[in-house]
Amino acid sequence: MSVSRRSVLAGTAATLGALALPGTAAALRARDWSRAVIDSTMKRYTPASIGGWSYPLGLYLYGQYLFYRRTKERKYLDYVVAWYDRFITDDGISNGFTSLDSMRAGQMLPLLYNETGNAKYRKAADQLRKRFETYPRTSDGGMWHAVSRKGQLWGDGVYMAQPFLALYGKVFHDPKYCYEESAKNLSVYFGHLKEPAKGLIYHAYDESGTQPWATGPGKHSSFHWARAIGWFGMAAIDILEVLPADHPRRPELIEIVRFLADGYRRYQDPRTGRWYQVVDHGGDAGNWLETSASSMYAFTVSRAIERGYLPASYAPVAQRGYAGVLQKVSVGADGLTNIADICEGTNVGDLKFYFARKRLTNDFHGLGAFLIMNEQFTRYRC
């Protein structure tokens, strides 16, 4: 996408040169970038034209909701409500929830119920919660990525479903099942996807081992796709926000965050502060620095420091990541904000496939991840 741009980062060249210095991120907070991104998006789209029920829009609108929670400016919540009211009626929601992706937008249902008190959001949340009881799983309890993808666990899948389940348990007083099931799924997925030697996870696992990408005795794919790892980190963080301090799986989830943070630190690009599309192939021709995953990594590390899961020595990783993402923000000739180099939606593939994915501007994967990150750094300055 060709965008007429002017820099919105004062002293971009100086920022690039000073990227490794502590405090760089703080120097770039001169503007409320969440407001800029959201106002631009609301000018581009109405709630009716922005798109249908999907996980990228669910991610974006959750980010807009976080901004509303900070500012208390009602128009930002009204926009979110208007979009959800296209799909939620007094009878709840008509959705078969045949994939984990279809569940992500449900994250807002308990939050909208809390904000409005409207019973239809509770009904829709109840319908999604009930689906978990019949949704197919691997023999060790991992929810399939989709009903059509029998026995497959994809690293991005945990973020699509499990944070909703944990939050539902908290808001609607259903902790026994919801806390255990959400945390257990992270554990099961992690056991199949982790690569201990690198501090990374693979994109996907196939229980049958029949998929062409499921190689070797581990039955997992071969490459470490950046955004799958980012989704996983955010899922662990979100569930930890809900689990009580004495929950038996809490230490395990904290160890997952520490494992991932070690990989983030190891593979962060020292020049830009961002991370590559295939994380551990930074030197390969065709690989490129991807914005949505970089936002997710910076968020995860910052929140983990804030909560005490990571020591303060990780702060430079978060700061450089945040500063690096801000370098991909610009304002076009129309005065609207743009965020570049966002990977399109992506299936499991080989190196050539990942490298060739489209590098989009203002894709909702990136806008949502950016808002979640920016709200974290606006509130907590690690």
Secondary structure, DSSP 4 states (H G I P E B T S, - for coil): ----EEE-STTHHHHHHTTTSTTHHHHT-SS-HHHHHHHHHHHH--TTTS-SS-HHHHHHHHHHHHHHHHH--HHHHHHHHHHHTTTEETTEE-----BSGGGGGGGHHHHHHHHH--HHHHHHHHHHHHHTTTS-B-TTSPBPSBTTSTTEEETTHHHHHHHHHHHHHHHTT-HHHHHHHHHHHHHHHHHHHEETTTTEE-SEEETTS-STT-BTTTTB-S--BHHHHHHHHHHHHHHHHHS-TT-TTHHHHHHHHHHHHHHHHHH--TTTS-EESBTT-TTSTT--EEHHHHHHHHHHHHHHHHHTSS-GGGHHHHHHHHHHHHTTEEEETTS-EEE--EEPP--S--HHHHHTS-EESS-HHHHHHHHHHHHHHHH---
